Amino acid sequence: MKPGYAGNQADHLARLRRIEGQVRGLHRMVEEEAYCIDVLTQIASVTKALQSVAVRLLDEHLHHCVSSAISQGKGDGAAKITEATKAVERLLKS
């Protein structure tokens, strides 16, 4: 079974490349001894961007993997819901 994000893989990869560029920019800022608050502002921006990707992936997981497991009725639905709940817990801790 393909992952739930397979249909949007190109979009996710493009977003992750942009985030990667932001992180390289942060590296440059620290190398160039940029003002602390400016670096922290950019870190907050990268964090929000990663959280946005995570929420989209979670949404796609729920709509694809979890709903598929429930509709198949093999008892995998409850396990997939628990798995998704634990993923949300990890996201909230970060």
Buried (B, 14 or more C-beta within 10 A) or exposed (E): EEEBBEEBEEEBEEBEEEBEEBBEBBEEBEEEEBEEEEBEEBBEBBEEBBEEBBEBBBEBBBEBBBBBBBEEEEEBBEEBBEBBEEBEEEBEEE
